[in-house]
Structures are given as C-alpha cells and as structure tokens.
Amino acid sequence: MFMGVLVVCSFVIFISYIKSGKFLRSLFLSTFYGLSSLFAVNLIGSFTGLHLCVNLFSLLCSCVSGMPGVIFLVVTDLISRLS
C-alpha cells in the first residue's frame, strides 16, 4: 500500500515539474533537498534515536519526491516501530 502511495505522489510531482516549465531545475532542487534532508535526519538521529537505512529505495524516494519522500520514510519508520 505504501509503495502505491509513493508511486502516485511521485507521478503527481513529475507532472508538476513538467507543467512548471523548468523541469531540470525543479528536479535538481528536489533531489538536492531530498538528499540533504535524508542526511540531516540521519545526522540528528544520533540524538533522537531515529535512523533511516540508506538503501536504493530510500535514495530513490528522497531523490524523486524530495522532502515529502523523506517525511514519508520517517512516518513509515515510526509506524513500523509502533507495531
């Protein structure tokens, strides 16, 4: 289910990039913000105890979706810890 939500959100984000007229700039900035926020979450994780695994899925999620993708990863990690 989470993968389907991620695919739909990524599709909507790509459509907004195309409609903005600045596709490459938007894609680059989103990738930069996503990777920066993934790094920041792992850096702050030493204080909060929240660490995200850096693997292909998390890198693609943060690169394609940007900060919303990292927020998605944090929320799914917190939900998985509750159950």
DRENPA-3360 file (N, C-alpha, C; in nm, 2 decimals, always signed):
BEGIN
1 = MFMGVLVV = +0.08/-0.12/+0.00/+0.00/+0.00/+0.00/+0.09/+0.13/+0.00 ~ +0.19/+0.13/+0.08/+0.28/+0.24/+0.09/+0.35/+0.27/-0.04 ~ +0.38/+0.16/-0.11/+0.45/+0.17/-0.24/+0.36/+0.24/-0.34 ~ +0.23/+0.20/-0.34/+0.13/+0.26/-0.43/+0.12/+0.41/-0.40 ~ +0.11/+0.45/-0.28/+0.10/+0.59/-0.24/+0.23/+0.67/-0.29 ~ +0.34/+0.61/-0.28/+0.47/+0.67/-0.32/+0.47/+0.69/-0.47 ~ +0.42/+0.59/-0.55/+0.42/+0.60/-0.69/+0.32/+0.71/-0.74 ~ +0.21/+0.71/-0.68/+0.11/+0.82/-0.71/+0.16/+0.96/-0.68;
9 = CSFVIFIS = +0.22/+0.97/-0.56/+0.28/+1.10/-0.53/+0.40/+1.14/-0.62 ~ +0.48/+1.05/-0.66/+0.59/+1.07/-0.75/+0.54/+1.11/-0.89 ~ +0.43/+1.05/-0.93/+0.37/+1.08/-1.06/+0.32/+1.23/-1.06 ~ +0.25/+1.26/-0.95/+0.20/+1.40/-0.94/+0.31/+1.50/-0.93 ~ +0.42/+1.47/-0.86/+0.53/+1.56/-0.86/+0.60/+1.58/-0.99 ~ +0.61/+1.47/-1.07/+0.67/+1.48/-1.20/+0.58/+1.57/-1.30 ~ +0.45/+1.55/-1.28/+0.36/+1.63/-1.37/+0.37/+1.78/-1.33 ~ +0.39/+1.81/-1.20/+0.40/+1.95/-1.16/+0.54/+2.00/-1.21;
17 = YIKSGKFL = +0.64/+1.92/-1.22/+0.77/+1.96/-1.27/+0.76/+2.00/-1.42 ~ +0.69/+1.91/-1.49/+0.67/+1.94/-1.63/+0.59/+2.06/-1.66 ~ +0.49/+2.08/-1.58/+0.40/+2.20/-1.60/+0.47/+2.33/-1.56 ~ +0.57/+2.32/-1.47/+0.63/+2.44/-1.43/+0.72/+2.51/-1.54 ~ +0.76/+2.43/-1.64/+0.84/+2.48/-1.75/+0.99/+2.48/-1.71 ~ +1.02/+2.44/-1.59/+1.16/+2.43/-1.55/+1.19/+2.30/-1.50 ~ +1.18/+2.20/-1.58/+1.18/+2.06/-1.54/+1.31/+2.02/-1.47 ~ +1.42/+2.05/-1.54/+1.55/+2.01/-1.49/+1.59/+2.08/-1.36;
25 = RSLFLSTF = +1.56/+2.21/-1.35/+1.59/+2.29/-1.23/+1.51/+2.24/-1.11 ~ +1.38/+2.21/-1.14/+1.29/+2.16/-1.03/+1.34/+2.02/-0.99 ~ +1.38/+1.94/-1.08/+1.42/+1.80/-1.05/+1.55/+1.81/-0.97 ~ +1.65/+1.89/-1.01/+1.77/+1.91/-0.94/+1.75/+1.96/-0.80 ~ +1.67/+2.06/-0.78/+1.65/+2.12/-0.65/+1.58/+2.02/-0.55 ~ +1.48/+1.94/-0.61/+1.41/+1.84/-0.53/+1.50/+1.73/-0.49 ~ +1.59/+1.69/-0.58/+1.69/+1.59/-0.54/+1.79/+1.64/-0.44 ~ +1.83/+1.76/-0.45/+1.92/+1.82/-0.35/+1.86/+1.83/-0.22;
33 = YGLSSLFA = +1.73/+1.88/-0.21/+1.66/+1.90/-0.08/+1.63/+1.76/-0.02 ~ +1.60/+1.66/-0.10/+1.57/+1.53/-0.05/+1.69/+1.46/+0.01 ~ +1.80/+1.47/-0.06/+1.92/+1.40/-0.01/+1.98/+1.48/+0.11 ~ +1.96/+1.61/+0.11/+2.01/+1.69/+0.23/+1.92/+1.66/+0.35 ~ +1.79/+1.64/+0.33/+1.70/+1.61/+0.44/+1.73/+1.47/+0.49 ~ +1.75/+1.38/+0.40/+1.79/+1.24/+0.44/+1.91/+1.24/+0.52 ~ +2.01/+1.31/+0.48/+2.14/+1.33/+0.56/+2.11/+1.39/+0.69 ~ +2.03/+1.49/+0.70/+2.00/+1.56/+0.82/+1.93/+1.47/+0.92;
41 = VNLIGSFT = +1.83/+1.39/+0.87/+1.76/+1.30/+0.96/+1.85/+1.20/+1.02 ~ +1.94/+1.15/+0.94/+2.04/+1.05/+1.00/+2.14/+1.12/+1.09 ~ +2.18/+1.24/+1.06/+2.27/+1.31/+1.15/+2.20/+1.35/+1.28 ~ +2.08/+1.39/+1.28/+2.01/+1.42/+1.40/+1.96/+1.29/+1.47 ~ +1.96/+1.18/+1.40/+1.92/+1.06/+1.46/+2.00/+1.01/+1.57 ~ +2.13/+1.05/+1.58/+2.21/+1.01/+1.69/+2.16/+1.07/+1.82 ~ +2.09/+1.18/+1.81/+2.03/+1.25/+1.93/+1.89/+1.20/+1.96 ~ +1.81/+1.17/+1.85/+1.67/+1.13/+1.87/+1.65/+0.98/+1.86;
49 = GLHLCVNL = +1.74/+0.90/+1.81/+1.73/+0.76/+1.80/+1.66/+0.72/+1.67 ~ +1.63/+0.81/+1.58/+1.56/+0.78/+1.46/+1.67/+0.77/+1.35 ~ +1.69/+0.66/+1.29/+1.78/+0.64/+1.18/+1.71/+0.58/+1.06 ~ +1.73/+0.63/+0.94/+1.68/+0.57/+0.82/+1.79/+0.50/+0.75 ~ +1.76/+0.38/+0.71/+1.85/+0.30/+0.63/+1.88/+0.36/+0.50 ~ +2.00/+0.38/+0.46/+2.03/+0.43/+0.33/+2.05/+0.32/+0.23 ~ +1.94/+0.29/+0.15/+1.94/+0.19/+0.05/+1.88/+0.24/-0.08 ~ +1.87/+0.16/-0.17/+1.82/+0.20/-0.30/+1.68/+0.26/-0.29;
57 = FSLLCSCV = +1.59/+0.20/-0.21/+1.46/+0.25/-0.20/+1.45/+0.39/-0.13 ~ +1.53/+0.41/-0.03/+1.53/+0.54/+0.04/+1.59/+0.65/-0.04 ~ +1.70/+0.61/-0.12/+1.76/+0.71/-0.20/+1.67/+0.75/-0.32 ~ +1.60/+0.65/-0.38/+1.51/+0.69/-0.49/+1.39/+0.77/-0.43 ~ +1.34/+0.73/-0.32/+1.23/+0.80/-0.26/+1.27/+0.95/-0.23 ~ +1.39/+0.97/-0.17/+1.43/+1.10/-0.14/+1.47/+1.18/-0.26 ~ +1.52/+1.12/-0.36/+1.56/+1.19/-0.48/+1.44/+1.23/-0.57 ~ +1.35/+1.14/-0.58/+1.23/+1.16/-0.67/+1.13/+1.25/-0.60;
65 = SGMPGVIF = +1.10/+1.23/-0.48/+1.00/+1.30/-0.41/+1.05/+1.42/-0.33 ~ +1.18/+1.42/-0.30/+1.23/+1.53/-0.23/+1.20/+1.52/-0.08 ~ +1.18/+1.63/-0.01/+1.15/+1.63/+0.13/+1.02/+1.56/+0.16 ~ +0.91/+1.56/+0.08/+0.80/+1.48/+0.12/+0.83/+1.33/+0.12 ~ +0.92/+1.29/+0.03/+0.96/+1.15/+0.04/+1.03/+1.11/+0.16 ~ +1.12/+1.20/+0.21/+1.19/+1.17/+0.34/+1.09/+1.17/+0.46 ~ +0.99/+1.27/+0.45/+0.89/+1.27/+0.55/+0.81/+1.14/+0.55 ~ +0.78/+1.09/+0.43/+0.71/+0.96/+0.41/+0.80/+0.85/+0.48;
73 = LVVTDLIS = +0.93/+0.85/+0.46/+1.01/+0.74/+0.51/+1.01/+0.75/+0.67 ~ +1.02/+0.87/+0.72/+1.02/+0.89/+0.86/+0.89/+0.84/+0.92 ~ +0.78/+0.88/+0.86/+0.64/+0.84/+0.91/+0.63/+0.68/+0.91 ~ +0.67/+0.62/+0.80/+0.66/+0.48/+0.79/+0.75/+0.41/+0.89 ~ +0.87/+0.47/+0.91/+0.96/+0.41/+1.02/+0.90/+0.42/+1.15 ~ +0.83/+0.53/+1.18/+0.77/+0.55/+1.31/+0.65/+0.46/+1.33 ~ +0.57/+0.44/+1.22/+0.46/+0.35/+1.23/+0.51/+0.20/+1.25 ~ +0.61/+0.17/+1.18/+0.66/+0.03/+1.19/+0.72/+0.00/+1.33;
81 = RLS = +0.77/+0.11/+1.40/+0.82/+0.09/+1.54/+0.70/+0.07/+1.64 ~ +0.59/+0.13/+1.61/+0.47/+0.12/+1.70/+0.41/-0.02/+1.70 ~ +0.42/-0.09/+1.58/+0.35/-0.22/+1.58/+0.45/-0.33/+1.61;
% end
